[in-house]
């Protein structure tokens, strides 16, 4: 397994990387990141890149940023709107500290219940107990996790069905950073912190396989804080809430063919509205939005 780096490269370094190795331009013969030579830059190139020992970690980081819609650089501009707080969506005050027990397991980078593949190995990942995960409300949450040996940041990519409220199941290699491995089950505390990649990039969207104008599943990604509610603007000019599934997709049969205007509310009641989001039939495509939540 690659050595873990705790956070993404700084934007300036990433831009330098991409200047030397331009990202996908749409021409099959000119794709520097097309590591499996199929004419498309997608998650399968990440698989090929990780298997190829000649591909540097910096190149893998640049590819990951592209696949996430960040494209390895800070967008020229994106909005941080200032809408009224929706108090009905507030889960807890910011910086609320939770306590529970920490264990460890070997999954979560692929096939996690939050369906966030591909998950960057720049992040430590963690599974959250069923009560706090709350039907995917905390999918993609970024946590500051503390044990007797130290504190690390972790991304929620999976669920721990058997855990009690407050419990976390840490990735195997991360557990020794917060507690002695031989203890196996230890006290931990954790709180939600801002997702680092959201500082320099907007929210993004990913559509579920099989999405059409007649049925659509959409996932919100790169949100600074976890999402409580997603709504779309209907033909009557009214926002309609989209039901959320436990596997972290919002699904509807009534959204139509787009483009969509989404209203998104986080767990602190902060609201953003993102306009002109197209419907994509490509379930590997990450569509970059235009807004981000405030801090």
N, C-alpha and C positions, 0 to 999 in steps of 0.2 A: 504494500500500500504506500502511496506517496506520502512524504512527510507533510504534516498538516501545517498550514499557514493560517493564523487566526482570523485574518480579515483580508479583504480584497486589496490589491495593489492600489497605490494612490493614483488618482485620475491622470496626473501628468505622466507617470510611468506607463500606464496603460496606453495613453495616446502615443507615446514613443514606440511602444511595441507594435501598435497597429500601423504606424507610419512605415515601419519596416516590413510588416506583414499585413497588407490590406485585407479587410474582411470581404465577404461575399458581395460581388457586384451584380450578380444575375447572369453573367455569361459563364456557361459551363466550362469553357476553356480557361477561365481566369479566376479561379477560386482557390486562394492560397490556404484556406481552412478546410478544403474538401479532402480530408484525410483518407476517406475510403473511396475517392474517385468515382462517385456516382452522379456528379453534376449538381449536387445540392448540399448546402451546409445545414445539418440538422443534428439531432441527438446521437445519431449513429456515428457521426464523425467524432463525437466525444468518446464513444466506446473505443473507436480505432486509435484515437490519440493516446488514451490511457494505456493501451497495450503496446504502443510504440515507444521504446526506450530512447529513441533519438529525438523525440519531440520534447522540448523544454517545458518546465513548469510555467514559465511566463507565457508561452504560446497556448497552453491549456487554459490558463486564466483568461487570456484574451478571447478564446473561443467560448468559454463559459459566459463571459459578459455579453458576447454577441447573441448567444442563444437565449439569454434572459431579457434581451431587448435593450440592454444598456449600451451595447456596441463599443464598449471599451473606452468611452469618453463621456464627459459631462455634456448633456444636451445644451443647445444654445440658450434655451429658456424653457421653463415650465412654471405653471402657476401654483401658488399656495393660497387658495381662496380663504376668505374669512366669512363663513356662513354662521348663523346662530347655532348654538349647541343643541343637539337633540337629546334631551335628558332621558328620554325613554330608552335610549340605547346604551346608557352608561353602565358598564359592568362593575367598575370599581374606581377609586381615585388613582391617579398616576402614582407610581412608586410604591404601590401596595406590596408588602412582603408576604409570601406564602411559605409555609413550612410543611415538611413531610419527610418521607424516606426516599433515598436514592439507591438504585440498583443498576446493573449494567447488562447490555445485550449487544448482539452483533449486527443488527439490522438498521434500516431507516434511510440509507442513502438511495436505495431503489425499492419500489414497491411499498412505501410507507402509506398509511391510511390517509394522509393528507394529499396524496397524489401530486407531489411537487417535483417529480422527476423532470429533468435531471437535476439532482441536488449537488451543488458544488462541494468538493472535498476541502474547500477553504473554510468550511463551517464544521464545527462539532454539531452533531445532531442528537435529538433526544425525543423519546416517546413520553407523552403526558397522560396522566390518569384520566379515566372516562368522565368524571365529574367536572374537572377543570377544562378538559378538551371541549366539552359541551356541544356535541353535534357539530364539530369542526369550527366553532367560534374562535378557538385559539390555534387553529392550523396556521402555520407560518409565523407564529409569534417568535420574537427574539427574546431570549431569557438571559438574565445574569444569574448564574447558579453558583452557590457558595457551599463549600464543605469545610472540614477541619483543616485541609491542606491548602486551600486557596479558592479562587473565584475564576470562572470561565464563562464566556458567552456561548449560547447554544440555540439552534434553530429547531422548532417543533415541527417534525415531519411525520410523526407516527403517534399511535394511541396505545396506552397501556390499560387494557380493559379491566384487569384484575386489581389495579392499583387503587389505593384509597385517595381521597381528596388531598392534594398537596404532593403526592408521590410522583417521582420522575424515574424513567429508565434511560440511563445515559449510554451513549455509544461506548463500546468496550475500551477503546484507546483513550477516551476522555476521562473515564472514572478515576484513574490514578492521579489525575491533576487536582482532584478535590478531596480524595480520601484513599487510605491504604486499600489495595485490591483485596487483601485477605479478609477484610471485614465483610465484603459482599453486600451488606445492607447498612446504610449509614444515614444519620440525620442530614438533611439539606434544607437550605432556604433559597428562594428564588423570587425574582420580580421581572416584570416585562420592561424591556428597554427598547429604544428606537432601532429599527433595522438599519444597519450601516449603509447598505447600498441605496436606501431611500433618501439619503442626504443629498445625493447628486444626480438622481434620476427619478422620473415620474412613476406613478402606478402603471402596471401593465396588465394585459389580459390574455388568457389562453382558453380556447374553445375545446370542448370535449369531442372525442371521436364520434362521428355520426351527426354532428350539429348541422341543421339546415334551417330554412325559414319556418319550417313547420314544427320543429323541436330543437331546442338549443340548450346546451350546458356551457356555462362560462365560469371561469375561475379568475379571481383577482389576485395579482401577484405584486411583489415589490412594494407593499404597503408599509408605511412607517410603523403603524400599530395594527393589531388584529382587527378584522372586519366583523361588525355586528349585522349590518344590513346592506343589501344591494337592491336597487330599484331601477327600472327603466321607464323612460318617458313614452307613454302610449300615444295613439293617434288623436286622442282627445285632449292632449296636453297635460295629462295627469301622470304622476309617478306611481308605478305599480310595483309592489314588493315581489321579488323573485324568491321562491322557496329554496332553502339550502339543504343539501344532502350531507350525511355524515362523512362522505368521502370528499368534501370540500369543493363541490361544484354547485352553483346556483342554476336551477333548471326550470324552463318554461316552454309551453307550447304556443304561446301567444305573442312572442316578441316580434315576429316577422323577419324580414330579410335585412334590416338595418339600412344605413348606419344607425347606431344607437346613441342615445344620451343616457348615461348612467349617473345615478346619485348614490354615493357610497358613504356609509357612516361607520366610524370605528368604535371601539369599545369605550372610548371616552366621550362619545357623542359628537365628535368632530365630523363635519360634513364637507365633502367635495363633490362637484359635478363635472363629469368628463364627457365632452361632446364629440360627435363624429367618429365613433369607434366602429369600424367595419366588422361585418360578420365574416369569419374565415372558415373555409371547409377543410383547412389543413390543421390537423390537431397537434402538429409539432410547432406551429408558428406562435411566436410571442409578439403580441401587438402592443406597441408602446403608446401609453396615454399621454395626457397633457398636464396633469395636475398631481399634487402630492399633499399629504396631510401635514399640518403644522406640527411643530414640536410641542 
